[in-house]
Amino acid sequence: MNQQDWPLWEVFIRSKNGLDHKHVGSLHATDAAMALENARDVYTRRNEGVSIWVVESKYITASSPDQKDSLFDPAEDKIYRHPTFYTLPDEVKHI
């Protein structure tokens, strides 16, 4: 199997503890261990990360931008999901 036949992996890096993982790119690797090592070498050369996730691309299911209206419209009917529905006490800040 040549390198172009290797599975595609999506790479997510968490830059600091407490932050979210962010998608930083993709790479080809034969397995998860190789994908982790390659992701470390390619995407954290300057100690940018504290955690790396790799996910084989074939396992990611994503919505299409064309489905935006039909996919997210039902949320508009549920006003209790909007933060403006609730009254917050003055002591609660930064929400």
C-alpha positions as a Markdown table, in Angstrom:
| # | Residue | x | y | z |
|---|---|---|---|---|
| 1 | Met | 0.0 | 0.0 | 0.0 |
| 2 | Asn | 1.5 | 3.3 | -1.0 |
| 3 | Gln | 1.1 | 6.5 | 1.1 |
| 4 | Gln | -1.8 | 7.9 | -1.0 |
| 5 | Asp | -3.8 | 4.7 | -0.1 |
| 6 | Trp | -3.4 | 5.3 | 3.6 |
| 7 | Pro | -6.5 | 6.4 | 5.5 |
| 8 | Leu | -7.1 | 10.1 | 6.0 |
| 9 | Trp | -7.1 | 11.3 | 9.7 |
| 10 | Glu | -8.5 | 14.5 | 11.1 |
| 11 | Val | -6.3 | 16.1 | 13.8 |
| 12 | Phe | -7.6 | 18.1 | 16.8 |
| 13 | Ile | -5.3 | 19.9 | 19.2 |
| 14 | Arg | -6.0 | 21.3 | 22.7 |
| 15 | Ser | -3.6 | 24.2 | 23.2 |
| 16 | Lys | -4.0 | 24.5 | 27.0 |
| 17 | Asn | -5.8 | 22.7 | 29.8 |
| 18 | Gly | -9.4 | 23.8 | 30.0 |
| 19 | Leu | -9.7 | 24.8 | 26.4 |
| 20 | Asp | -11.5 | 23.0 | 23.6 |
| 21 | His | -9.8 | 20.8 | 21.0 |
| 22 | Lys | -9.7 | 22.6 | 17.7 |
| 23 | His | -9.4 | 21.0 | 14.3 |
| 24 | Val | -6.0 | 21.9 | 12.9 |
| 25 | Gly | -5.8 | 19.8 | 9.8 |
| 26 | Ser | -5.6 | 16.3 | 8.2 |
| 27 | Leu | -3.0 | 13.8 | 7.5 |
| 28 | His | -2.5 | 10.3 | 6.1 |
| 29 | Ala | -1.4 | 7.4 | 8.3 |
| 30 | Thr | -1.6 | 3.6 | 8.4 |
| 31 | Asp | -3.1 | 3.5 | 11.9 |
| 32 | Ala | -4.1 | 5.6 | 14.9 |
| 33 | Ala | -0.6 | 5.3 | 16.6 |
| 34 | Met | 1.1 | 6.6 | 13.4 |
| 35 | Ala | -1.5 | 9.3 | 13.1 |
| 36 | Leu | -0.8 | 10.5 | 16.6 |
| 37 | Glu | 2.9 | 10.6 | 16.1 |
| 38 | Asn | 2.6 | 12.4 | 12.7 |
| 39 | Ala | 0.1 | 14.9 | 14.2 |
| 40 | Arg | 2.6 | 15.6 | 17.0 |
| 41 | Asp | 5.4 | 16.1 | 14.5 |
| 42 | Val | 3.4 | 18.2 | 12.1 |
| 43 | Tyr | 1.1 | 20.3 | 14.3 |
| 44 | Thr | 2.9 | 20.7 | 17.6 |
| 45 | Arg | 6.4 | 21.6 | 16.6 |
| 46 | Arg | 6.6 | 24.5 | 19.0 |
| 47 | Asn | 4.9 | 22.9 | 22.0 |
| 48 | Glu | 1.5 | 24.3 | 21.0 |
| 49 | Gly | -0.6 | 21.5 | 22.4 |
| 50 | Val | -1.3 | 19.6 | 25.6 |
| 51 | Ser | -3.6 | 17.0 | 24.0 |
| 52 | Ile | -4.0 | 15.5 | 20.5 |
| 53 | Trp | -7.0 | 13.7 | 19.1 |
| 54 | Val | -7.0 | 11.9 | 15.8 |
| 55 | Val | -10.1 | 10.5 | 14.1 |
| 56 | Glu | -10.2 | 8.6 | 10.9 |
| 57 | Ser | -12.1 | 10.7 | 8.5 |
| 58 | Lys | -14.5 | 8.0 | 7.5 |
| 59 | Tyr | -16.0 | 8.0 | 11.0 |
| 60 | Ile | -17.0 | 11.7 | 10.9 |
| 61 | Thr | -20.5 | 12.5 | 9.9 |
| 62 | Ala | -21.2 | 16.1 | 9.1 |
| 63 | Ser | -24.2 | 18.1 | 8.0 |
| 64 | Ser | -24.2 | 19.9 | 4.7 |
| 65 | Pro | -24.4 | 23.7 | 4.6 |
| 66 | Asp | -27.4 | 23.2 | 2.3 |
| 67 | Gln | -29.2 | 21.6 | 5.2 |
| 68 | Lys | -28.8 | 24.5 | 7.5 |
| 69 | Asp | -32.4 | 25.7 | 7.4 |
| 70 | Ser | -34.1 | 22.4 | 7.9 |
| 71 | Leu | -31.6 | 21.1 | 10.4 |
| 72 | Phe | -31.5 | 24.1 | 12.7 |
| 73 | Asp | -35.1 | 25.5 | 12.3 |
| 74 | Pro | -36.6 | 23.3 | 15.0 |
| 75 | Ala | -34.5 | 25.0 | 17.6 |
| 76 | Glu | -36.3 | 28.3 | 16.9 |
| 77 | Asp | -39.5 | 26.8 | 18.2 |
| 78 | Lys | -38.0 | 26.1 | 21.6 |
| 79 | Ile | -37.5 | 29.5 | 23.2 |
| 80 | Tyr | -36.5 | 27.9 | 26.5 |
| 81 | Arg | -33.2 | 27.0 | 24.8 |
| 82 | His | -32.3 | 30.6 | 24.3 |
| 83 | Pro | -30.4 | 32.3 | 27.1 |
| 84 | Thr | -32.5 | 35.4 | 26.9 |
| 85 | Phe | -35.5 | 33.4 | 28.2 |
| 86 | Tyr | -34.0 | 33.3 | 31.7 |
| 87 | Thr | -33.6 | 36.1 | 34.2 |
| 88 | Leu | -30.2 | 36.0 | 35.9 |
| 89 | Pro | -29.5 | 37.4 | 39.3 |
| 90 | Asp | -27.1 | 40.4 | 39.5 |
| 91 | Glu | -24.5 | 38.3 | 41.2 |
| 92 | Val | -24.1 | 36.0 | 38.2 |
| 93 | Lys | -21.6 | 37.5 | 35.8 |
| 94 | His | -20.0 | 36.6 | 32.5 |
| 95 | Ile | -22.6 | 34.1 | 31.2 |
